[in-house]
Amino acid sequence: MSNLDEIRQARLNKLQILKDRGINPYPAVSYPTHTIAQLAASFVDLETVKTEVTAAGRVMSLRSQGGLIFFDLFDGTGRFQVLLKKDTAEEAFTFFDQTVDIGDFVEATGTLFVTKRGQQTIEATSWNMLSKSLQPLPEKWAGLQDADEKFRKRYLDILFNDDVRDMIVKKAKFWQSIRTFLVNEGFLEVETPVLENTTGGADARPFGTHHNALDIDVYLRISAGELWQKKLMVAGFPKVFEIGRIFRNEGISPEHLQDYTQMEFYWGYADYKKGMDLVERMYKYVAQETFGTLEFKIGNFDVNLGNPWEIFDYTETIKKITGVDIKAAELSDIEAALKKFDIKYDTKGWNRLRAIDSLWKYCRKQIGGPGFLVGIPTELSPLAKTDESDTSIVQQFQPLIGGSELGKGYSELNDPIDQAERFATQAKLREAGDDEAQMYDHEFVEALEHGMPPTCGFGLSERVFAFLSNKPARETQIFPLMRPRE
């Protein structure tokens, strides 16, 4: 029998002691009078009048000293010391000693006092088991060392790692601050379908599944309702947004996930220039609300979102960094540049557009920002409106921060004929093997034929939070997807 098996068996024996005494080791409810944070905040008042209090939480440490048992409770709001004395609560003391381990959830009732060492403490007269743990917690100082184990047992990593716990709290603030900002700007939050007949709104490989009731194959969406939200523009809503999960059946990297949260907004009667102003203000607001600062360390870059945001032209930036003029270059010229700069790329579905994109991804790593990328070639953005002064580019913008694009927005294409032609081009790319090219959505084109006002659309994902946290995106997910153990 392994050491862990022996520990588990010892805890099972203690579980049986509880049952033999007629005690439910997993009761349905607890009755704490205060959270631990409330106890700490109101300690002086409660201790002065000797108010009886009840605290509940997980036993995080346990030490016996003769006729004394000290243990710390943690309830998610804080940590508090509890004392059991054998001479004043002998039965409670003895039964606790026989049945309780570190990791158990208990509630303790008593009065407050300060120890000789100045520690705020509950002197308990009684206690109840709330949940008997059968597996030992990792050692406090060693914790979970293996990266794979940390993700598989994320609940333990969170329990012992204050940085991970703090990250989860900040991520909630991140999304809430985005929601607050947009609502204050007059946007209406909506929900659109996750299951789609035709995926749209991005260049990405979708997950497919089958709808049994309708007996049709469907896809999990790859955008936060882009085409649906545009239909709401057709329907007459001037400002809408959605925060929801999207799914992309692509490779894993420090920057990319397959199942993650994204926000998209659509703003009627606005163009990409108005969108850039709104997005810059939003990023500053969200950063300040979430992290309390506008200054960040992202990789090798020191980024201050409070600095003036620069404008980076797509074609000119590539030419400046690599010497390649993508307007004139043939595929072979771009491939030669990729080889020169030792840029790796996937040849599946390979074409000139993918080659240009690979070259740009090399260039963006040289830019710390903050700034906006503009001047994107029309063929790389099938849903954006063509620039009125230069039909070879679209009215698109992307925040450049920390060597990557952290969001994408544009003056939305609302010309149904132009949209149909671009969908047709994308369909040909799919037929040629590019399974990330967009599908032809006939129903969306039909909606556009009913008329859609000038619209600015923008989307960002939780990758923004990961970058501002200076962590790989996978580490900022609470429960990352893992391959099952064999």
C-alpha positions in Angstrom: 0.0 0.0 0.0 1.4 3.4 -1.0 1.8 6.3 1.5 -1.2 8.1 -0.1 -3.3 4.9 0.1 -2.4 4.7 3.8 -3.4 8.3 4.4 -6.7 7.8 2.6 -7.4 4.7 4.7 -6.7 6.6 7.9 -9.2 9.3 6.8 -11.8 6.7 5.9 -11.4 5.3 9.4 -12.1 8.7 10.9 -15.1 9.1 8.5 -16.4 5.8 10.0 -16.0 7.2 13.6 -18.2 10.1 12.6 -20.8 7.9 11.2 -20.7 5.6 14.2 -21.5 8.6 16.4 -24.5 9.3 14.2 -22.9 12.4 12.7 -23.4 13.2 9.0 -19.9 14.0 7.8 -21.4 15.9 4.8 -24.3 18.0 6.0 -26.3 20.1 3.6 -25.9 23.5 5.4 -23.8 25.5 7.7 -24.7 28.5 9.9 -21.7 30.9 10.2 -22.6 34.2 11.8 -19.8 36.0 9.9 -17.4 35.5 7.1 -13.8 35.5 8.2 -13.3 38.9 6.5 -16.2 40.2 8.5 -14.8 38.7 11.7 -11.5 40.5 11.1 -13.2 43.8 10.2 -15.5 43.8 13.3 -13.1 42.0 15.7 -12.7 44.8 18.3 -16.5 45.3 18.7 -17.3 41.6 18.8 -14.4 40.9 21.2 -15.3 43.7 23.6 -18.9 42.5 24.2 -17.9 38.8 24.1 -20.3 38.1 21.3 -20.6 34.4 20.4 -19.6 33.8 16.8 -19.5 30.9 14.3 -17.0 30.7 11.5 -16.8 28.1 8.8 -14.1 27.1 6.4 -11.4 24.6 5.4 -8.8 23.6 8.0 -5.5 24.8 6.5 -3.2 24.2 9.5 -3.5 22.2 12.6 -1.1 22.0 15.6 -1.5 20.4 19.1 0.2 21.6 22.2 -0.7 19.4 25.1 -4.3 20.4 26.1 -4.5 22.9 23.3 -5.4 22.5 19.6 -4.8 25.5 17.3 -6.2 25.4 13.7 -6.7 27.9 10.9 -9.9 28.2 9.0 -10.0 29.6 5.4 -13.4 30.4 3.8 -12.3 32.2 0.7 -12.6 35.7 2.3 -9.7 35.2 4.7 -8.0 33.1 7.3 -8.6 33.0 11.0 -7.2 31.1 14.0 -9.3 28.9 16.2 -8.4 27.4 19.6 -9.9 24.4 21.4 -9.0 23.9 25.0 -9.2 20.5 26.6 -10.0 21.9 30.1 -12.9 24.0 29.0 -14.3 21.9 26.1 -13.1 18.4 26.7 -15.6 16.5 24.6 -15.2 18.8 21.6 -11.4 18.8 22.0 -11.2 15.0 22.1 -13.6 14.3 19.3 -11.8 16.9 17.1 -8.5 15.3 17.8 -9.9 11.9 16.8 -11.6 12.9 13.5 -10.3 16.1 12.0 -7.4 16.4 9.4 -6.0 19.3 7.5 -8.2 19.8 4.5 -11.5 19.1 6.3 -14.3 21.7 6.3 -15.6 22.5 9.8 -17.5 25.2 11.6 -16.5 26.4 15.0 -18.5 28.4 17.6 -17.0 30.5 20.5 -15.9 33.9 21.5 -13.1 36.1 20.4 -9.8 37.0 22.1 -6.2 38.0 21.4 -3.4 35.5 22.2 -0.3 36.5 24.0 1.4 36.7 20.6 -1.2 39.2 19.4 -3.1 36.7 17.2 -6.9 37.3 16.8 -8.5 34.0 17.7 -11.8 32.2 18.3 -11.8 30.2 21.5 -14.2 27.5 20.5 -16.7 25.7 22.7 -18.1 23.5 20.0 -17.5 22.6 16.4 -19.2 20.6 13.6 -17.9 18.6 10.6 -19.0 20.1 7.3 -17.1 17.9 4.8 -14.5 15.2 5.6 -11.7 15.2 3.1 -10.3 11.9 2.1 -7.3 13.1 0.1 -4.4 15.0 1.7 -3.6 18.6 0.5 -0.2 19.2 -0.9 2.5 20.6 1.4 2.0 24.3 2.0 5.4 25.3 0.9 6.0 22.7 -1.9 2.5 22.9 -3.4 2.0 21.5 -6.9 5.3 21.6 -8.8 4.5 19.8 -12.0 2.9 22.1 -14.6 0.6 19.4 -15.9 -0.6 18.5 -12.4 -1.2 22.2 -11.7 -3.7 22.3 -14.5 -5.3 19.0 -13.8 -5.7 19.9 -10.1 -6.3 23.5 -10.6 -8.5 23.7 -7.6 -5.5 22.9 -5.4 -3.3 25.3 -7.3 -5.9 28.0 -6.6 -6.2 27.0 -3.0 -2.4 27.4 -2.3 -1.4 30.0 -4.9 -2.5 33.5 -4.1 -1.3 34.7 -7.5 -3.7 32.4 -9.3 -6.6 33.3 -7.0 -5.8 37.0 -7.6 -5.7 36.4 -11.4 -9.2 34.9 -11.3 -10.6 37.9 -9.4 -8.9 40.3 -11.9 -10.2 38.4 -14.8 -13.8 38.8 -13.5 -13.1 42.5 -13.1 -11.7 42.6 -16.6 -15.0 41.4 -18.2 -17.1 43.4 -15.8 -15.3 46.6 -16.6 -15.8 46.0 -20.4 -19.5 45.4 -19.8 -19.7 48.5 -17.6 -17.9 50.7 -20.1 -20.1 49.6 -23.0 -23.3 49.9 -21.1 -22.3 53.4 -20.0 -21.7 54.2 -23.7 -25.2 53.2 -24.6 -24.6 49.7 -25.9 -27.2 46.9 -25.4 -25.9 43.5 -24.3 -27.3 40.6 -26.5 -27.0 36.9 -26.8 -26.7 35.2 -30.2 -26.5 31.5 -31.3 -23.5 29.3 -30.4 -24.6 26.6 -32.9 -24.5 27.8 -36.5 -25.3 26.3 -39.9 -22.5 28.4 -41.4 -19.6 29.8 -39.4 -18.7 33.5 -40.1 -17.0 36.5 -38.7 -13.4 35.2 -38.7 -10.8 33.1 -40.5 -10.6 30.0 -38.4 -11.2 26.3 -38.5 -14.5 25.4 -36.7 -15.5 22.5 -34.5 -18.4 20.5 -36.0 -21.1 18.5 -34.3 -24.5 17.0 -35.1 -27.9 18.3 -34.0 -30.0 15.2 -33.5 -33.5 16.8 -33.3 -33.1 18.6 -36.6 -30.8 15.9 -38.0 -28.3 18.5 -39.4 -24.6 19.1 -39.0 -23.8 22.3 -37.3 -20.7 24.3 -36.2 -19.7 25.8 -32.9 -19.3 29.5 -33.6 -15.9 31.1 -34.2 -16.9 34.7 -33.4 -19.1 36.3 -30.8 -22.1 36.6 -33.1 -20.6 38.9 -35.7 -23.1 38.2 -38.5 -26.0 37.9 -36.0 -25.2 41.3 -34.5 -25.0 42.8 -37.9 -28.5 41.5 -38.5 -29.5 43.4 -35.4 -28.1 46.5 -37.1 -30.4 45.7 -40.0 -33.2 45.3 -37.4 -32.6 48.9 -36.2 -30.6 48.5 -33.0 -27.9 51.2 -33.0 -25.4 49.8 -30.4 -25.1 46.1 -29.4 -22.5 43.9 -27.9 -22.0 40.3 -26.7 -19.6 38.7 -24.3 -19.5 34.9 -24.8 -17.6 31.7 -25.5 -16.3 31.0 -29.0 -14.5 27.9 -30.3 -11.7 27.5 -32.8 -10.3 24.1 -33.8 -6.7 25.3 -34.1 -3.3 24.8 -32.6 -2.3 25.5 -29.1 0.3 28.3 -28.4 1.0 30.8 -25.6 -1.3 33.2 -27.4 -4.0 30.9 -28.8 -6.8 28.8 -27.2 -9.6 26.7 -28.7 -12.4 27.5 -26.2 -12.4 31.0 -24.8 -14.4 34.2 -24.1 -14.7 37.0 -26.6 -16.4 40.4 -26.8 -17.7 42.0 -29.9 -19.6 45.3 -30.3 -21.4 46.8 -33.3 -22.0 50.6 -33.5 -24.4 51.9 -36.1 -23.7 55.2 -37.9 -20.0 55.0 -36.9 -16.8 54.2 -38.8 -13.5 52.7 -37.9 -12.1 56.1 -36.9 -14.8 56.6 -34.3 -14.2 53.0 -33.3 -10.5 53.7 -32.7 -11.3 56.5 -30.3 -13.8 54.4 -28.4 -11.5 51.4 -28.2 -8.5 53.4 -26.9 -10.7 54.9 -24.2 -12.1 51.4 -23.4 -8.7 49.8 -23.1 -7.5 52.5 -20.7 -10.6 52.3 -18.6 -10.5 48.5 -18.4 -6.7 48.4 -17.6 -7.2 51.0 -14.8 -10.3 49.2 -13.4 -8.7 45.7 -13.5 -5.1 46.3 -12.7 -5.1 49.8 -11.2 -2.4 51.0 -13.7 -1.8 51.9 -17.3 1.8 50.7 -17.2 2.6 47.1 -18.0 5.5 44.7 -18.6 4.6 42.5 -21.5 7.3 40.1 -22.6 10.3 42.3 -23.4 8.2 45.4 -23.8 7.4 48.1 -21.3 4.0 49.4 -22.4 2.3 52.5 -21.1 -1.3 52.7 -22.4 -1.4 56.3 -21.3 1.1 57.3 -24.0 -0.1 58.6 -27.4 -1.2 55.7 -29.5 0.7 55.5 -32.8 -0.6 54.5 -36.2 1.1 51.7 -38.0 0.4 51.1 -41.7 0.4 47.4 -42.6 2.3 47.6 -45.9 4.7 50.3 -44.9 5.5 48.5 -41.6 6.3 45.2 -43.4 8.5 47.1 -45.9 10.3 49.0 -43.1 11.1 45.8 -41.1 11.6 43.2 -43.9 12.3 45.3 -47.1 9.4 43.5 -48.9 6.8 45.6 -50.7 3.8 43.2 -50.5 1.8 45.2 -53.1 4.4 44.2 -55.8 5.9 41.0 -54.4 5.2 37.6 -55.9 4.6 34.5 -53.7 8.2 33.4 -54.3 9.5 36.8 -53.2 7.6 36.5 -49.9 8.8 32.9 -49.4 12.4 34.1 -49.9 11.9 36.7 -47.2 10.3 34.1 -44.8 13.4 31.9 -45.3 15.7 34.9 -44.8 14.2 35.7 -41.5 13.8 32.0 -40.5 10.1 32.3 -40.2 8.3 28.9 -39.9 5.0 28.4 -41.6 2.4 25.7 -42.3 2.2 24.8 -46.0 -1.3 23.3 -45.7 -3.7 25.6 -47.7 -0.7 27.7 -48.5 -1.2 30.7 -50.8 0.0 34.3 -51.2 -2.4 35.7 -48.6 -1.1 33.2 -46.0 2.4 34.0 -46.9 1.8 37.8 -46.3 0.1 37.0 -43.0 3.1 34.9 -41.9 5.5 37.8 -42.8 3.3 40.3 -40.9 3.3 38.1 -37.8 7.1 38.3 -37.8 6.9 42.1 -38.0 4.3 42.6 -35.2 6.7 41.0 -32.7 8.9 44.0 -33.1 6.2 46.5 -32.0 5.5 47.2 -28.4 2.9 49.8 -28.8 0.4 51.0 -27.8 -0.9 51.8 -31.3 -3.3 50.8 -34.1 -2.5 48.8 -37.2 -4.3 50.2 -40.3 -4.0 49.8 -44.1 -4.8 46.1 -44.2 -5.1 44.7 -47.8 -8.6 44.1 -48.9 -8.1 40.4 -49.7 -7.0 39.8 -46.1 -10.3 41.1 -44.6 -13.4 39.9 -46.4 -15.9 41.6 -44.0 -14.5 45.2 -43.9 -15.4 48.2 -46.0 -13.0 49.2 -48.7 -11.2 52.4 -48.1 -12.7 55.2 -50.2 -9.3 56.7 -51.1 -7.5 53.4 -51.8 -9.5 50.4 -52.8 -6.6 48.0 -52.2 -7.0 48.4 -48.4 -9.9 48.3 -46.0 -11.0 50.5 -43.2 -9.7 48.2 -40.4 -7.9 48.8 -37.2 -6.2 46.5 -34.7 -4.7 47.5 -31.3 -1.0 46.7 -31.3 0.3 46.0 -27.8 3.2 43.9 -26.6 4.1 42.6 -30.0 0.7 41.4 -31.1 -2.7 42.5 -32.2 -5.1 42.6 -29.3 -8.4 43.0 -31.0 -9.8 43.8 -34.4 -12.3 46.3 -35.7 -13.5 47.9 -38.9 -16.0 49.9 -40.8 -18.3 47.0 -41.6 -19.0 46.0 -45.2 -22.7 46.8 -45.8 -22.7 46.6 -49.6 -24.5 43.3 -50.3 -23.0 42.9 -53.8 -19.4 43.5 -52.6 -20.0 41.1 -49.7 -21.3 38.4 -52.0 -18.2 38.7 -54.2 -15.9 38.5 -51.2 -17.7 35.4 -49.9 -17.3 33.9 -53.3 -13.5 34.5 -53.2 -13.3 33.0 -49.7 -15.3 30.0 -50.9 -12.7 29.4 -53.7 -10.0 29.5 -51.1 -11.8 26.8 -49.1 -12.2 24.6 -52.2 -8.4 25.0 -52.7 -7.7 23.6 -49.2 -7.7 26.7 -47.0 -10.1 25.4 -44.3 -9.7 28.7 -42.3 -11.3 30.7 -45.2 -14.8 31.9 -44.5 -17.9 30.1 -45.6 -20.4 31.7 -48.0 -23.4 32.9 -45.9 -26.3 33.4 -48.3 -28.7 34.4 -45.5 -26.4 37.2 -44.3 -26.1 38.6 -47.8 -29.9 38.5 -48.0 -30.1 40.5 -44.8 -27.7 43.1 -46.1 -29.9 43.5 -49.2 -32.5 44.8 -46.8 -30.1 47.6 -45.8 -27.6 48.0 -43.0 -26.5 51.4 -41.8 -22.8 52.5 -41.7 -21.4 50.4 -38.8 -18.2 50.0 -36.8 -17.6 46.6 -35.4 -14.9 45.5 -32.9 -13.9 42.4 -31.1 -11.4 41.4 -28.4 -10.7 38.1 -26.6 -9.4 37.1 -23.2 -5.9 37.2 -24.8 -6.0 40.9 -24.0 -6.2 40.0 -20.3 -3.4 37.4 -20.7 -1.1 40.0 -22.3 -1.7 42.6 -19.7 -1.1 40.0 -17.0 2.1 39.0 -18.9 1.2 35.4 -18.8 0.5 32.7 -21.5 -3.2 32.7 -22.3 -3.5 29.1 -21.1 -2.3 30.1 -17.6 -5.0 32.7 -17.3 -7.8 30.2 -17.9 -9.3 28.9 -14.7 -9.7 25.3 -16.0 -7.7 24.8 -19.3 -8.7 21.9 -21.5 -6.4 18.9 -20.8 -5.9 15.6 -22.7 -7.4 12.8 -20.6 -5.0 10.6 -18.7 -4.6 7.1 -20.2 
